[in-house]
Amino acid sequence: MDADKIYEVRKFNRFYTRTLQLTNKYHLGTGLTVLESRLLLEIYENKLQTANDLVSFLDIDKGYLSRVLKSLERRGYIEQTVDDLDKRSKLLGLTELGRSTLEIIKKRADQQIDQLFSKLSEQEMEQVISAMDFIRQKVNLD
């Protein structure tokens, strides 16, 4: 790929990151970082039950993830329990605080996207969704 095309992709990535405020200290006014919010989502919705599941799925450094999970546990968002089938493994789950915070995150994220695209016609929104699907298919790393 030529340098101009690479530049345009990177420019769009910066634009979208800024538009969604992904570099803010806290995500959607929750007191959680973007990564912490994402971990709650993946643990709950995708049933990623162990730290190793998260490391594989998110391609994140194991030591860094361990520190973030300990922080989430200490603050009461997640709990870790010993796996009955493999006593060496700990299963991750959301606490009541974690579940309620995740609901707030999802609601605010929905509002953010709704506001961002509110001026588009139905046809324009379909074009945006089609473009997103196309990109997802073409850069799928699986």
C-alpha positions as CSV (number, residue, x, y, z in Angstrom):
1,M,0.0,0.0,0.0
2,D,1.3,3.4,-0.8
3,A,2.1,6.0,1.8
4,D,-0.8,8.3,0.9
5,K,-3.3,5.5,1.5
6,I,-1.7,4.5,4.8
7,Y,-1.8,8.2,5.9
8,E,-5.5,8.4,5.1
9,V,-6.3,5.3,7.1
10,R,-4.3,6.6,10.1
11,K,-5.9,10.0,9.7
12,F,-9.4,8.4,9.9
13,N,-8.4,6.4,12.9
14,R,-7.3,9.5,14.7
15,F,-10.5,11.3,13.8
16,Y,-12.7,8.5,15.0
17,T,-10.7,8.1,18.2
18,R,-11.1,11.8,19.0
19,T,-14.8,11.8,17.9
20,L,-15.6,9.0,20.4
21,Q,-13.4,10.6,23.0
22,L,-11.4,7.4,23.5
23,T,-8.4,9.2,24.7
24,N,-10.2,10.8,27.6
25,K,-9.0,9.7,31.0
26,Y,-12.4,8.2,31.9
27,H,-14.7,6.5,29.5
28,L,-18.2,8.1,29.1
29,G,-18.0,9.7,32.5
30,T,-17.9,6.5,34.4
31,G,-14.6,6.7,36.3
32,L,-13.3,3.7,34.3
33,T,-10.8,3.8,31.5
34,V,-11.7,2.6,28.0
35,L,-9.8,-0.7,28.7
36,E,-11.6,-1.2,32.0
37,S,-15.0,-0.6,30.3
38,R,-14.0,-3.0,27.5
39,L,-13.0,-5.7,30.0
40,L,-16.4,-5.5,31.8
41,L,-18.1,-5.8,28.4
42,E,-16.0,-8.8,27.3
43,I,-16.4,-10.6,30.6
44,Y,-20.1,-10.2,30.6
45,E,-21.3,-10.4,27.0
46,N,-18.7,-12.7,25.5
47,K,-18.4,-14.9,28.5
48,L,-14.6,-14.6,28.6
49,Q,-14.1,-16.2,31.9
50,T,-10.4,-16.2,32.5
51,A,-7.5,-13.8,32.2
52,N,-6.0,-16.1,29.5
53,D,-9.3,-15.8,27.5
54,L,-9.0,-12.0,27.7
55,V,-5.3,-12.1,26.8
56,S,-6.0,-14.2,23.7
57,F,-9.1,-12.3,22.6
58,L,-7.8,-8.7,23.1
59,D,-4.1,-9.5,22.4
60,I,-3.1,-7.7,25.5
61,D,0.0,-8.1,27.7
62,K,-0.7,-10.6,30.5
63,G,1.1,-8.6,33.2
64,Y,-0.7,-5.4,32.3
65,L,-4.1,-7.2,32.2
66,S,-3.4,-8.7,35.6
67,R,-2.8,-5.2,37.1
68,V,-6.0,-3.9,35.5
69,L,-8.1,-6.9,36.7
70,K,-6.7,-6.5,40.2
71,S,-7.7,-2.9,40.2
72,L,-11.2,-3.7,39.0
73,E,-11.6,-6.4,41.7
74,R,-10.3,-4.1,44.4
75,R,-12.8,-1.4,43.4
76,G,-15.6,-3.9,43.4
77,Y,-16.4,-4.3,39.7
78,I,-15.4,-7.9,39.2
79,E,-14.9,-11.0,41.3
80,Q,-12.6,-13.9,40.8
81,T,-13.5,-17.4,41.9
82,V,-11.5,-20.7,41.7
83,D,-12.6,-22.9,38.8
84,D,-14.1,-26.1,40.1
85,L,-12.8,-28.0,37.1
86,D,-9.2,-26.5,37.2
87,K,-8.2,-25.3,40.7
88,R,-5.2,-23.4,39.2
89,S,-7.6,-21.2,37.2
90,K,-9.7,-18.3,38.3
91,L,-13.0,-17.5,36.7
92,L,-14.0,-13.8,36.2
93,G,-17.4,-12.4,36.8
94,L,-19.0,-9.1,37.2
95,T,-20.3,-8.0,40.6
96,E,-23.6,-6.1,40.9
97,L,-21.6,-2.9,40.7
98,G,-19.9,-4.2,37.6
99,R,-23.2,-5.1,35.9
100,S,-24.9,-1.8,36.8
101,T,-21.8,0.1,35.6
102,L,-21.8,-1.8,32.3
103,E,-25.5,-1.0,31.8
104,I,-24.6,2.7,32.2
105,I,-21.7,2.4,29.8
106,K,-23.9,0.7,27.2
107,K,-26.6,3.3,27.5
108,R,-24.2,6.2,27.2
109,A,-22.4,4.5,24.3
110,D,-25.7,4.1,22.5
111,Q,-26.6,7.7,23.2
112,Q,-23.2,8.8,21.9
113,I,-23.6,6.9,18.6
114,D,-27.2,8.0,18.2
115,Q,-26.1,11.7,18.6
116,L,-23.1,11.2,16.3
117,F,-25.2,9.9,13.5
118,S,-28.6,11.6,14.2
119,K,-28.4,13.9,11.1
120,L,-28.0,11.1,8.7
121,S,-30.9,9.8,6.6
122,E,-31.9,6.2,6.8
123,Q,-30.1,5.6,3.5
124,E,-26.9,7.3,4.6
125,M,-27.0,5.3,7.8
126,E,-27.3,2.1,5.8
127,Q,-24.3,3.2,3.7
128,V,-22.3,3.8,6.9
129,I,-23.2,0.3,8.3
130,S,-22.3,-1.3,4.9
131,A,-18.9,0.5,4.9
132,M,-18.2,-0.7,8.5
133,D,-19.2,-4.3,7.6
134,F,-16.9,-4.1,4.5
135,I,-14.0,-2.9,6.6
136,R,-14.6,-5.5,9.3
137,Q,-14.6,-8.3,6.7
138,K,-11.5,-7.1,4.9
139,V,-9.3,-6.6,8.0
140,N,-10.6,-9.6,9.9
141,L,-7.6,-11.2,11.5
142,D,-9.1,-14.6,12.2
